[in-house]
Amino acid sequence: MSVQPKVIAAFDFDGTLTHGDTLFSFLRFTTGTSKTMLLLAAKLPLLVGYLFGKSSRQSTKEKVLKAFYSGMPLKTLQLLGEQFATQHLDSHLKPHAMERVRWHLSQGHRCILISASIDVYLDPWAKKHGFNDVICSEVESDSQGNVTGLLKGENCWGPEKTRRLEALLGPRDEYTLYAYGNSRGDQELLAMADHSFYRKFT
């Protein structure tokens, strides 16, 4: 008697489950609107350079994170992330997208959140909503437990998403994969799926 493969549902976060990007909202939540705008204004040449391909996604994100959080105790940032996840993040969600998450959970499927956004708020949010695993960009801390502004490893975007998913799940032929995404950063993930959903849920 053959054993049916397990079913995995992998969801991108920003723009797929939410209305747009959430990192800017997190910056505002932790730092205040006025200071956030000042800090981002100081990084305007960097941001323009990124738009024109002069700076990588990882380098740009790390320089922004460094400007906002370098030297902050990681535990403090994690607490802020948990507050953001529990008090504010649900207001960014697309109700029909979350219905799809709940459907997969009701079927007993293993639900994985896979995103370039950062762990300090994605981890508590995913736990709150019943996800089994989180694959995302991780904030690095130094030996004293303070945020460096760098990421631990690679920014979780594009090919990095599939690399981490394969590392977590093992041989591809041992599971059926549903994948949900909305942008260029999800193309590799969608391409490896048995059932891919680009900017749609059914």
Sequence and secondary structure as in RCSB ss.txt:
>XXXX:A:sequence
MSVQPKVIAAFDFDGTLTHGDTLFSFLRFTTGTSKTMLLLAAKLPLLVGYLFGKSSRQSTKEKVLKAFYSGMPLK
TLQLLGEQFATQHLDSHLKPHAMERVRWHLSQGHRCILISASIDVYLDPWAKKHGFNDVICSEVESDSQGNVTGL
LKGENCWGPEKTRRLEALLGPRDEYTLYAYGNSRGDQELLAMADHSFYRKFT
>XXXX:A:secstr
     EEEEEE  TTTTBSS SHHHHHHHHH HHHHHHHHHHTHHHHHHHHTTSS HHHHHHHHHHHHHTTSBHH
HHHHHHHHHHHHTGGGGB HHHHHHHHHHHHTT EEEEEEEEEHHHHHHHHHHTT SEEEEE EEE TTSBEEEE
ESSS S THHHHHHHHHHH  GGGEEEEEEE SGGGHHHHHT SEEEES   
